[in-house]
Amino acid sequence: MVLFKPSPEISSLWTHTAETGPRFASLAGDHQYDVAIIGGGYTGLSTARYLARKGLSPVVLEGNHIGWGASGRNGGVVSGKFRLAFADIAQSWGIDTARRMHDIGLEAIEHVGELVEAYDIKGADFRESGSLRCAHNEISLQALRKEVDWLKGALGDHSVSILAPAEMVEETGSKGFVGGLLNTHGGIIHPLNFVRGLASGIDRIGVTIFQQSPATAIRKVRDGLVVETPGGSIRAKQAVIATNAYSDLTPATANVKRTLIPFRSAIIATEPLTGTPGEGLLATGRSYTETRRMMRWFRKSGDRLLFGGRGAFGRNDSPSAFAALERAMVLQFPELAMVKVTHRWSGLVGMTLDSIPHVGRLDERVIYAMGYNGTGVAMSTLMGKYLAEIVTGGEPDIGLLRTEHLKKVPFYVIREPAVRLVAGWYQFLDAIGR
Ligand SMILES: Cc1cc2nc3c(=O)[nH]c(=O)nc-3n(C[C@H](O)[C@H](O)[C@H](O)COP(=O)(O)OP(=O)(O)OC[C@H]3O[C@@H](n4cnc5c(N)ncnc54)[C@H](O)[C@@H]3O)c2cc1C
């Protein structure tokens, strides 16, 4: 029986430009640690860091290699945003909750900077260049104006402002935007170097990491639990599930898998733009998102342009999905019509029913954090800090992220066609300008 699905190779710009990652052995034999962490992405590695700082002995089990999941293949946009607007959070849960969530967002961005500094991760090339939301029509711009007014008035957040069409041309090089919302917080990072740097950093402080060591089962025993892998087992007092959108790789994380909707997100990268008609695009080096429902985003890395989005992509990569992304890129930036796309890759984003990440306990021994809804670079890394508090009996105030009971996705077996159907509908609404 194949317990762990083979890992498809990814051909991302990040794997081509990353520094060599640290090497870790796979688990052999039976060992004992305080906490077994399943998943070697930002969530798992960051949790291990904070547990070690609390004097516990954590071990990280990664089924593939460090950063193989979303942490090594994402767009590298560092943001403190949630999919729910803070004004909507205030309306449903009150202003104090909205303020706390806003603070968590800012803390998440700062925390990325702290880790980069603590472990001297130069290759992460973390730039706090801010983010720009680019309005594709007047209706979207109105919504952005309302959001800025609310953030300033209700939360006293003056890091946001509205840009005029001429400023948008200066910022992006495109005449396709009627205005935008500039947020001076956040920025961009090399995601694979960041996750590898994090692994090297915690390795240096004595955390044990095993690669190619998938947890295939979690068995409860009298004084804790045993996590099984093909090469051996870990006996621990507690386990942390940090597998996010990749929770369906083995039955060990089946409970978490049923609470998430995996959504494929794809990215393309151009050849270097120096000397091409696209040379002047995205001159301000921020992260840029557009306001369509099926949101597209873009950024520079060196002098290449990255263009990404979610859509009706299906379970696996397909040439037609990448071709659609390429067409969308050229529509937005006609200067790129003759420029070569050199890298194409994708990964799974973990969406939740309520659009909020979830952090909590499955039972007295198993803790989880997941469902970052596509904005997890900063948030998942910060959640490691709070997970470590929960493991050690703390009750940190993480606003709406703290979850008492995980809700299973209804009609789980048809989730993928359903997601594609909704994505197709959103694309249709975008296409007709609604
Ligand atoms: C294409 C793409 C673009 C994105 N762009 C952005 C962006 O620009 N900005 C942003 O903020 N967020 C973005 N995200 C989301 C962000 O990358 C994730 O939220 C974040 O990386 C989640 O980290 P994680 O550690 O929780 O999970 P992951 O990094 O996915 O790690 C989970 C790990 O668990 C391992 N695993 C699974 N099962 C087992 C098992 N049984 N035993 C052992 N190991 C196991 C997997 O191999 C995997 O490495 C993007 C995601 C994708 C896919």
The ligand as an SDF file (V2000), in Angstrom:
LIG
                    3D

 53 58  0  0  0  0  0  0  0  0999 V2000
    1.2580   29.0530   -5.1600 C   0  0  0  0  0  0  0  0  0  0  0  0
    1.0650   29.6680   -3.8090 C   0  0  0  0  0  0  0  0  0  0  0  0
    1.2670   31.0380   -3.6600 C   0  0  0  0  0  0  0  0  0  0  0  0
    1.1100   31.6250   -2.3940 C   0  0  0  0  0  0  0  0  0  0  0  0
    1.4410   32.9360   -2.2610 N   0  0  0  0  0  0  0  0  0  0  0  0
    1.4110   33.4930   -1.0360 C   0  0  0  0  0  0  0  0  0  0  0  0
    1.8840   34.8100   -0.8610 C   0  0  0  0  0  0  0  0  0  0  0  0
    2.3880   35.4610   -1.7930 O   0  0  0  0  0  0  0  0  0  0  0  0
    1.7840   35.3610    0.3810 N   0  0  0  0  0  0  0  0  0  0  0  0
    1.2610   34.6770    1.4430 C   0  0  0  0  0  0  0  0  0  0  0  0
    1.1900   35.2190    2.5490 O   0  0  0  0  0  0  0  0  0  0  0  0
    0.8820   33.3770    1.3080 N   0  0  0  0  0  0  0  0  0  0  0  0
    0.9530   32.7720    0.1070 C   0  0  0  0  0  0  0  0  0  0  0  0
    0.6110   31.4580   -0.0220 N   0  0  0  0  0  0  0  0  0  0  0  0
    0.2000   30.7070    1.1810 C   0  0  0  0  0  0  0  0  0  0  0  0
    1.4050   30.3110    2.0580 C   0  0  0  0  0  0  0  0  0  0  0  0
    2.4470   29.8340    1.2560 O   0  0  0  0  0  0  0  0  0  0  0  0
    0.9740   29.2580    3.0910 C   0  0  0  0  0  0  0  0  0  0  0  0
   -0.1090   29.7610    3.8400 O   0  0  0  0  0  0  0  0  0  0  0  0
    2.0680   28.8550    4.0440 C   0  0  0  0  0  0  0  0  0  0  0  0
    3.2540   28.5400    3.3660 O   0  0  0  0  0  0  0  0  0  0  0  0
    1.6200   27.6780    4.9090 C   0  0  0  0  0  0  0  0  0  0  0  0
    2.7310   27.1630    5.6120 O   0  0  0  0  0  0  0  0  0  0  0  0
    2.5960   25.8060    6.3980 P   0  0  0  0  0  0  0  0  0  0  0  0
    3.8890   25.5650    7.0560 O   0  0  0  0  0  0  0  0  0  0  0  0
    1.4010   25.8520    7.2770 O   0  0  0  0  0  0  0  0  0  0  0  0
    2.2860   24.6970    5.2960 O   0  0  0  0  0  0  0  0  0  0  0  0
    3.2280   24.1190    4.1320 P   0  0  0  0  0  0  0  0  0  0  0  0
    4.3320   25.0180    3.8090 O   0  0  0  0  0  0  0  0  0  0  0  0
    2.3370   23.7090    3.0230 O   0  0  0  0  0  0  0  0  0  0  0  0
    3.9040   22.8510    4.7880 O   0  0  0  0  0  0  0  0  0  0  0  0
    3.2130   21.6540    5.0300 C   0  0  0  0  0  0  0  0  0  0  0  0
    4.2470   20.5350    4.9410 C   0  0  0  0  0  0  0  0  0  0  0  0
    3.6900   19.3610    5.5240 O   0  0  0  0  0  0  0  0  0  0  0  0
    4.2840   18.2610    4.8650 C   0  0  0  0  0  0  0  0  0  0  0  0
    3.4590   17.0830    5.1620 N   0  0  0  0  0  0  0  0  0  0  0  0
    2.1840   16.8290    4.7700 C   0  0  0  0  0  0  0  0  0  0  0  0
    1.7650   15.6610    5.3240 N   0  0  0  0  0  0  0  0  0  0  0  0
    2.7840   15.1980    6.0660 C   0  0  0  0  0  0  0  0  0  0  0  0
    2.9440   14.0530    6.8890 C   0  0  0  0  0  0  0  0  0  0  0  0
    1.9680   13.1680    7.0510 N   0  0  0  0  0  0  0  0  0  0  0  0
    4.1340   13.8820    7.5300 N   0  0  0  0  0  0  0  0  0  0  0  0
    5.1330   14.7820    7.4010 C   0  0  0  0  0  0  0  0  0  0  0  0
    5.0230   15.8920    6.6300 N   0  0  0  0  0  0  0  0  0  0  0  0
    3.8630   16.0890    5.9840 C   0  0  0  0  0  0  0  0  0  0  0  0
    4.3140   18.6510    3.4130 C   0  0  0  0  0  0  0  0  0  0  0  0
    5.2690   17.9190    2.6910 O   0  0  0  0  0  0  0  0  0  0  0  0
    4.6200   20.1530    3.5070 C   0  0  0  0  0  0  0  0  0  0  0  0
    5.9950   20.4130    3.3120 O   0  0  0  0  0  0  0  0  0  0  0  0
    0.7180   30.8320   -1.2640 C   0  0  0  0  0  0  0  0  0  0  0  0
    0.5030   29.4800   -1.4270 C   0  0  0  0  0  0  0  0  0  0  0  0
    0.6740   28.8920   -2.6690 C   0  0  0  0  0  0  0  0  0  0  0  0
    0.4660   27.4220   -2.8140 C   0  0  0  0  0  0  0  0  0  0  0  0
  1  2  1  0
  2  3  1  0
  2 52  2  0
  3  4  2  0
  4  5  1  0
  4 50  1  0
  5  6  2  0
  6  7  1  0
  6 13  1  0
  7  8  2  0
  7  9  1  0
  9 10  1  0
 10 11  2  0
 10 12  1  0
 12 13  2  0
 13 14  1  0
 14 15  1  0
 14 50  1  0
 15 16  1  0
 16 17  1  0
 16 18  1  0
 18 19  1  0
 18 20  1  0
 20 21  1  0
 20 22  1  0
 22 23  1  0
 23 24  1  0
 24 25  2  0
 24 26  1  0
 24 27  1  0
 27 28  1  0
 28 29  2  0
 28 30  1  0
 28 31  1  0
 31 32  1  0
 32 33  1  0
 33 34  1  0
 33 48  1  0
 34 35  1  0
 35 36  1  0
 35 46  1  0
 36 37  1  0
 36 45  1  0
 37 38  2  0
 38 39  1  0
 39 40  1  0
 39 45  2  0
 40 41  1  0
 40 42  2  0
 42 43  1  0
 43 44  2  0
 44 45  1  0
 46 47  1  0
 46 48  1  0
 48 49  1  0
 50 51  2  0
 51 52  1  0
 52 53  1  0
M  END
$$$$
